[in-house]
Amino acid sequence: MILGVSGWLGNKLGIDETIVRVAFVVGALCFGVGVGLYLILWIVKLLSK
C-alpha cells in the first residue's frame, strides 16, 4: 500500500506481501479493523528501525 507495511510484514512472516495486502483489505471491508491495524503496524515498523 502506501507506507510499506505489507512488504515489511510479509518479510517478517515469510509470506508474500500480496497476501498481506488482501488480508488488510478484507479486514477493512468486513470487520473494520484493517485500517487501524495497518496504522498500528506502521508505528511498530517505524519504532523497530
C-alpha positions as CSV (number, residue, x, y, z in Angstrom):
1,M,0.0,0.0,0.0
2,I,1.4,3.4,0.8
3,L,3.6,3.1,3.9
4,G,5.4,-0.2,3.1
5,V,3.8,-2.2,5.9
6,S,2.6,-5.0,3.7
7,G,6.1,-5.7,2.4
8,W,7.7,-5.4,5.8
9,L,5.1,-7.7,7.5
10,G,5.4,-10.2,4.6
11,N,9.1,-10.4,5.1
12,K,8.7,-10.8,8.9
13,L,6.1,-13.6,8.5
14,G,7.8,-15.2,5.5
15,I,4.7,-14.9,3.2
16,D,4.0,-12.9,0.0
17,E,3.1,-9.3,0.5
18,T,0.1,-9.6,-1.8
19,I,-1.5,-12.0,0.7
20,V,-0.9,-9.4,3.5
21,R,-2.5,-6.7,1.3
22,V,-5.5,-8.8,0.6
23,A,-5.9,-9.5,4.3
24,F,-5.8,-5.8,5.1
25,V,-8.4,-5.0,2.5
26,V,-10.7,-7.8,3.7
27,G,-10.2,-6.8,7.3
28,A,-11.1,-3.2,6.4
29,L,-14.2,-4.1,4.4
30,C,-15.6,-6.9,6.5
31,F,-14.5,-6.2,10.0
32,G,-13.4,-2.5,10.0
33,V,-10.1,-3.3,11.6
34,G,-7.8,-3.3,8.6
35,V,-7.0,0.5,8.6
36,G,-6.4,0.7,12.3
37,L,-4.2,-2.4,12.3
38,Y,-2.3,-1.0,9.3
39,L,-1.6,2.2,11.2
40,I,-0.5,0.4,14.4
41,L,1.8,-1.8,12.4
42,W,3.2,1.2,10.6
43,I,4.1,2.7,14.0
44,V,5.7,-0.6,15.1
45,K,7.7,-0.6,11.8
46,L,9.0,2.9,12.5
47,L,10.0,2.1,16.0
48,S,11.7,-1.2,15.1
49,K,14.4,0.6,13.0
